[in-house]
C-alpha cells in the first residue's frame, strides 16, 4: 500500500468536492500535516475523475463486540424481542477473551472504514473478566478496543460505560458481571486512567457513558453532572424502559436526566425512540442531541425515531449492534422512516434546494457526529482535520443521476474508493492492507463461541 509521504502536501483534484452543502467542480483540496490546508481553484488536471470527495462519516454509537452476533440471531425461538436478543448478546459478551474482543472489534472497525466512516464513538461496557474480577490492568479491554481501531486506522472516542445494576432495586445478573463497577468514583477514575494512557495520541479520546436509567441509579447520575467531555447515554429505547423509569423516579427518562442537570451541550441521548412530550424542548433548551441508529432500531423492534416531534434538535447516527454497517442506509432511513410514518415526502428537506436534503443528511453523518463526540471537523474547510472519503460515481447506479442525492439515497459501502483519517490513507482502491488478516483473526475468535 502506497503511503503518501507525511512531509509533502497531498493535492486531491476529484471531479466534485463537497463544500458548503453542495458538490462543486473545479476545486482542489490540499492536505498538509493531517489537516486541510486549502481548498482552491484546481491548478492542474483531475487526479480522480468521476469521483466525489466528502467529509468522512462519524459512527457516533457502536458496540464493536456485537458484530459477533451477525447472522446468529436472525431466527425465532420462543418469545422474541429486544430482551431475548439481549440474552443472546450477553452470552457473546461472556465468551470473548481479550484477544477475542480485540479481533471482533477490529472486524467491526474494518467494515466501518470500508463503508466511509472515519471516526467511531465506541460505547464500551465489557470491562472485566467473565466472573467479574478486574484484569491485572483494569482497562485491559478498553485498551484492546482502542488498539483495534488504531490497527484499522480509525479515529476513536472511547465512551467508557458506567453500569451498576440490572434495574431498579435489582443487583446485576450473573451475565452482567463483566460490565459492573462498584461506584461512580471508580468509573471517573477509569476515565482518567484511560485519558492519561492516551494523552499523546491525537487519534484517541475518552468520554463517559452512563449506560441507561435501568443500569445506573440516580446518585451515580448526579455524580456525572458537569463531566468535561462527551457524555452519551441510552435513553428511551424501549417502552419497558419508560415504565421502569416512571415506577422508580416518577419521571420519564429524559425528564429525569434533565432534572438532574445532565442535559447539556456535551450530552447525547442515544435512540430516544419513545420521547416524552417535552423532550424536544428539553434538548433545545439544555443543549445536546440525539444519536439515532435506525438499522439496529429496526432489527431489535425498537420502533421508528419520530424526527418531526423534535424540531431543532441536532441528530447524528450510529450502527450500534452492527446488524449492518452501512452509513448510507442509516442516513436515508432517518428520512425514509419519517416518510413512511407521516405519509409525505422530503420531510427533512429545506425548500427548493435540489441538494438540500442530501447535504443535510450528510452533515448529520459527518459534522453532527463529530460534535457529538467532542471533535472538530465533519466538513471540508481549511483547518479541519483531513478525514476524507472518496466516492466512486462510475457505477451504473449513478448513471444520469444528480450526484449528491444519488450518493445519499442510492449509495452503498462498495462505492467508497478511498478514505483518509488525519491525512493518512486508510482505504485505497476500495481495500485495506490488513483486511485478510483482520477477517481471519475475527473468524477464529468467533468460531470458539457457541
C-alpha positions in Angstrom: 0.0 0.0 0.0 1.5 3.3 -1.0 1.6 5.7 2.0 1.9 9.3 1.0 5.0 10.9 2.5 3.9 12.7 5.6 6.1 15.8 4.9 4.7 16.5 1.4 1.3 18.1 0.9 -1.2 15.9 -0.7 -3.2 17.5 -3.5 -6.5 15.9 -4.5 -8.4 17.0 -7.6 -11.6 15.0 -7.8 -14.4 15.9 -10.2 -16.6 17.0 -7.2 -15.8 18.4 -3.8 -18.4 18.8 -1.0 -18.2 22.4 0.1 -20.9 24.5 1.9 -23.6 22.0 1.3 -23.1 21.1 -2.4 -20.8 19.2 -4.7 -18.7 21.7 -6.7 -16.4 21.2 -9.7 -13.1 22.8 -10.5 -11.6 22.7 -7.0 -8.6 21.0 -5.4 -8.1 20.1 -1.8 -4.6 20.5 -0.2 -3.8 18.3 2.8 -0.8 19.0 4.9 0.1 17.9 8.5 -3.1 15.9 8.9 -5.3 18.9 8.1 -6.9 20.5 5.2 -4.5 23.4 4.3 -6.5 24.9 1.5 -9.5 24.4 -0.9 -8.8 26.4 -4.0 -9.4 26.5 -7.8 -7.7 23.5 -9.4 -4.2 24.1 -10.6 -4.0 21.0 -12.8 -5.8 18.1 -14.3 -8.2 15.9 -12.3 -6.5 13.3 -10.1 -9.8 11.5 -9.5 -12.3 11.9 -12.4 -15.9 10.8 -11.8 -15.2 10.7 -8.0 -16.6 12.9 -5.2 -14.7 14.0 -2.1 -16.7 14.4 1.0 -16.0 14.7 4.8 -15.7 11.3 6.4 -18.7 10.0 8.3 -18.9 9.5 12.0 -20.3 6.4 13.7 -21.4 8.0 16.9 -22.7 4.9 18.6 -21.0 1.4 18.3 -20.8 -1.7 20.4 -18.0 -3.3 18.4 -18.1 -6.8 20.0 -21.8 -7.2 19.0 -20.5 -7.6 15.4 -20.1 -11.2 16.5 -23.9 -11.7 16.7 -24.4 -11.1 12.9 -26.2 -13.9 11.3 -26.6 -15.7 14.7 -29.8 -14.0 15.9 -32.0 -14.0 12.9 -34.5 -16.8 13.6 -37.3 -17.1 16.1 -37.1 -19.1 19.4 -39.9 -18.6 21.9 -40.9 -15.0 22.8 -38.5 -13.0 20.6 -37.9 -9.3 21.3 -35.2 -6.9 22.4 -35.0 -8.6 25.8 -34.5 -12.1 24.4 -31.9 -10.7 21.9 -30.1 -9.1 24.9 -29.7 -12.6 26.5 -28.0 -13.8 23.3 -25.8 -10.7 23.4 -24.8 -11.4 27.0 -23.7 -14.9 26.1 -21.4 -13.5 23.4 -20.0 -10.9 25.8 -19.3 -13.6 28.3 -17.5 -15.8 25.8 -14.9 -13.3 24.5 -11.3 -13.3 25.7 -9.2 -10.1 25.5 -7.8 -11.4 22.1 -11.4 -12.1 21.0 -12.6 -8.6 22.0 -9.8 -7.1 20.0 -10.3 -9.3 17.0 -14.0 -8.8 16.7 -13.7 -5.0 17.3 -11.1 -4.8 14.5 -13.5 -6.6 12.2 -16.3 -4.1 13.0 -13.9 -1.1 12.6 -12.6 -2.5 9.3 -16.1 -2.8 7.9 -16.7 0.8 9.1 -13.6 2.1 7.3 -14.6 0.3 4.1 -18.1 1.9 4.3 -16.9 5.5 4.7 -16.7 6.0 8.5 -13.5 7.8 9.6 -14.4 8.0 13.3 -16.2 5.8 15.8 -17.7 6.5 19.2 -17.3 3.2 21.0 -19.8 2.7 23.8 -17.7 0.3 25.7 -19.1 -1.7 28.6 -17.3 -5.1 28.7 -14.7 -4.3 31.3 -13.8 -7.3 33.5 -13.1 -11.0 33.4 -16.0 -13.3 32.9 -16.5 -13.8 36.6 -16.5 -10.1 37.2 -12.9 -9.8 38.6 -10.9 -7.0 37.1 -8.0 -7.7 34.8 -4.5 -7.0 36.1 -4.7 -3.8 34.1 -8.3 -2.8 34.9 -8.5 -1.1 31.5 -7.3 -4.1 29.5 -10.3 -4.5 27.3 -10.7 -0.7 26.6 -7.0 -0.7 25.5 -7.8 -3.7 23.3 -10.7 -1.9 21.6 -8.6 1.3 21.1 -5.8 -0.8 19.6 -8.2 -2.4 17.2 -9.4 1.0 16.0 -5.8 2.2 15.6 -4.8 -1.0 13.7 -7.6 -0.2 11.2 -6.8 3.5 11.2 -10.0 4.9 12.6 -10.2 7.9 15.0 -11.8 6.6 18.2 -13.7 8.2 21.0 -13.9 5.5 23.7 -17.1 6.2 25.7 -16.4 4.4 29.0 -19.6 2.9 30.3 -20.9 3.1 33.8 -23.1 0.1 34.7 -24.3 -0.6 38.3 -27.3 -3.0 38.3 -29.9 -5.0 36.3 -32.7 -2.5 37.1 -34.3 -0.6 39.9 -33.6 -2.5 43.1 -32.1 -5.4 41.2 -28.5 -6.3 41.5 -26.5 -7.2 38.4 -27.4 -10.6 36.8 -24.6 -13.1 36.5 -24.2 -12.4 32.8 -23.7 -8.6 33.5 -20.7 -9.2 35.8 -18.2 -8.1 33.2 -19.9 -4.7 32.9 -20.2 -3.7 36.6 -18.5 -1.0 38.6 -18.9 -0.6 42.3 -19.3 3.2 42.3 -19.3 6.3 40.2 -15.9 7.4 41.5 -14.5 4.1 40.1 -15.9 5.0 36.7 -14.5 8.5 36.7 -11.1 7.2 37.8 -11.2 4.7 34.9 -11.8 7.6 32.5 -8.9 9.5 34.0 -6.6 6.4 33.6 -7.6 6.0 30.0 -7.1 9.6 29.3 -3.7 9.6 30.8 -2.7 6.5 28.8 -3.7 8.1 25.5 -2.9 11.8 26.2 -0.3 11.9 23.4 -2.4 10.2 20.8 -4.4 12.7 18.7 -6.5 9.8 17.3 -7.9 8.7 20.6 -10.1 10.5 23.1 -12.2 9.4 26.0 -15.8 10.2 27.1 -18.3 8.9 29.7 -21.4 6.8 29.1 -23.8 6.1 31.9 -25.4 3.0 30.3 -29.2 3.8 30.8 -31.7 4.7 33.5 -32.2 1.0 34.0 -28.5 0.3 34.7 -27.4 3.5 36.6 -29.1 4.8 39.8 -29.9 8.4 40.4 -26.9 9.1 42.8 -24.5 7.9 40.2 -26.1 10.1 37.6 -25.8 13.1 39.9 -22.1 12.3 40.3 -21.6 12.6 36.5 -23.1 16.1 36.1 -20.6 18.6 34.8 -18.3 15.9 33.2 -15.8 17.6 31.0 -16.2 15.6 27.8 -18.8 13.9 25.7 -21.4 12.1 27.8 -23.6 9.6 26.0 -26.5 7.5 27.3 -29.1 5.1 26.0 -32.4 6.9 26.5 -36.0 5.7 25.9 -35.1 2.9 23.5 -37.9 0.5 24.7 -41.3 1.2 26.1 -40.5 -1.1 29.0 -37.7 1.3 30.0 -40.2 4.2 30.3 -42.4 2.2 32.6 -39.5 1.2 34.8 -38.2 4.7 35.0 -41.7 6.1 35.9 -42.1 3.5 38.6 -38.7 4.3 40.1 -38.5 8.1 39.7 -42.0 9.3 38.8 -40.5 10.7 35.6 -39.7 9.5 32.1 -36.0 9.1 31.3 -35.1 12.4 29.6 -37.2 14.3 32.2 -35.2 12.6 34.9 -31.8 13.4 33.3 -32.9 17.0 32.7 -34.0 17.4 36.3 -30.5 16.3 37.5 -28.7 18.7 35.1 -27.3 16.1 32.7 -29.0 17.6 29.6 -26.2 20.0 28.4 -24.2 20.7 25.2 -22.0 17.6 25.8 -24.9 15.3 26.1 -26.1 12.8 23.5 -29.3 10.8 24.0 -28.8 7.5 22.1 -32.1 6.2 20.5 -34.8 8.3 22.1 -37.2 6.2 20.0 -40.0 6.9 22.5 -39.6 10.5 23.5 -41.8 12.3 26.1 -44.0 15.3 25.1 -41.4 17.8 26.3 -38.2 16.0 25.3 -37.6 18.1 22.2 -37.9 21.3 24.2 -35.6 19.9 26.9 -32.9 19.2 24.4 -33.2 22.5 22.6 -33.1 24.4 26.0 -30.3 22.4 27.6 -28.2 21.6 24.5 -27.4 18.1 23.5 -28.6 15.9 20.7 -30.0 12.5 19.7 -28.0 9.7 18.1 -30.3 7.6 16.0 -29.4 4.1 15.0 -32.1 3.2 12.5 -31.0 -0.2 11.2 -30.4 -1.5 14.8 -33.7 0.1 16.0 -35.5 -1.8 13.1 -33.6 -5.0 13.8 -34.4 -5.0 17.5 -38.0 -4.0 17.1 -37.5 -0.7 19.0 -39.5 1.4 16.6 -39.1 4.4 14.3 -37.5 7.6 15.6 -40.2 10.3 15.4 -38.0 13.1 14.0 -40.9 15.5 13.5 -41.5 15.6 17.2 -38.0 17.0 18.0 -37.7 20.1 15.7 -34.4 21.9 16.1 -32.7 19.0 17.9 -29.3 18.1 16.3 -29.1 14.5 15.1 -26.3 12.1 14.4 -26.2 8.4 13.6 -24.6 5.1 14.7 -24.6 1.5 13.7 -25.0 0.3 17.3 -25.2 -3.5 17.2 -23.8 -3.8 13.6 -26.6 -5.9 12.2 -25.4 -3.9 9.2 -22.6 -1.4 8.9 -23.7 1.0 6.2 -23.8 4.7 6.9 -25.8 5.3 3.6 -28.6 3.1 5.0 -28.6 4.9 8.4 -28.8 8.4 6.9 -31.5 7.7 4.4 -33.5 5.7 7.0 -33.9 8.9 9.1 -35.7 10.4 6.1 -37.4 7.3 4.7 -38.8 6.1 8.0 -40.4 9.6 8.5 -41.9 9.4 5.0 -43.5 6.0 5.7 -44.9 7.1 9.1 -46.1 10.6 8.0 -47.4 9.8 4.5 -45.4 12.5 2.8 -42.0 13.0 1.1 -38.8 15.1 1.8 -39.6 15.5 5.5 -36.2 16.8 6.5 -35.6 18.9 3.3 -35.1 22.6 3.2 -37.4 24.2 0.5 -36.4 24.4 -3.2 -32.8 23.2 -2.9 -32.1 20.2 -5.1 -29.1 19.1 -2.9 -30.5 20.5 0.3 -31.9 17.2 1.8 -28.9 15.1 0.8 -26.5 17.8 2.1 -28.4 17.9 5.4 -28.2 14.1 5.8 -24.5 14.0 5.0 -23.9 16.8 7.6 -25.9 14.7 10.1 -23.5 11.9 9.3 -20.3 14.0 9.4 -20.5 17.3 11.3 -23.1 16.4 13.9 -21.4 13.1 14.6 -18.1 15.0 15.2 -19.8 17.4 17.6 -21.5 14.6 19.4 -18.0 13.1 20.1 -16.5 16.5 21.1 -14.3 16.6 17.9 -13.7 19.3 15.4 -14.4 18.7 11.8 -17.1 17.0 9.8 -16.7 19.5 6.9 -14.2 20.2 4.2 -12.7 23.6 5.2 -9.2 24.9 5.8 -8.0 23.9 9.3 -10.4 21.0 9.6 -8.9 17.5 10.1 -8.2 15.7 6.8 -10.8 13.0 7.5 -12.0 12.4 3.9 -14.0 9.9 1.9 -13.7 9.5 -1.9 -16.8 8.1 -3.6 -16.6 6.4 -7.0 -19.5 7.5 -9.2 -18.6 5.4 -12.2 -21.1 2.7 -11.2 -24.2 2.0 -13.2 -26.4 3.2 -10.2 -25.1 6.8 -10.7 -25.7 7.0 -14.5 -27.8 10.0 -15.3 -28.3 10.9 -11.7 -27.7 14.1 -9.8 -24.5 13.2 -7.9 -25.2 14.2 -4.2 -28.7 12.9 -3.8 -27.7 9.8 -5.6 -24.8 9.2 -3.2 -27.1 9.6 -0.2 -30.2 7.8 -1.5 -28.7 5.1 -3.7 -25.1 4.9 -2.5 -23.5 1.8 -0.9 -20.4 1.0 1.0 -18.9 -0.6 -2.1 -18.8 2.9 -3.7 -16.2 4.0 -1.1 -12.9 4.0 -3.1 -10.6 5.8 -0.7 -10.5 7.1 2.9 -8.1 9.3 4.8 -8.0 9.8 8.5 -5.9 12.7 9.6 -4.4 12.8 6.1 -3.2 9.2 6.4 -4.6 6.8 3.7 -6.7 4.0 5.3 -8.6 2.7 2.3 -7.1 2.8 -1.2 -8.7 1.2 -4.3 -11.7 0.1 -2.1 -9.5 -2.1 0.1 -7.5 -2.2 3.3 -4.0 -3.7 3.5 -4.8 -5.7 6.7 -8.2 -6.9 5.5 -7.4 -10.6 5.1 -5.6 -10.8 8.5 -8.3 -8.9 10.4 -11.0 -11.1 8.9 -9.2 -14.3 9.7 -8.4 -13.3 13.3 -12.1 -12.5 13.9 -13.3 -15.6 12.2 -11.0 -17.7 14.5 -12.1 -15.8 17.6 -15.8 -16.2 16.8 -15.5 -19.9 15.9 -14.9 -20.7 19.6 -18.2 -19.2 20.7 -21.5 -21.1 20.8 
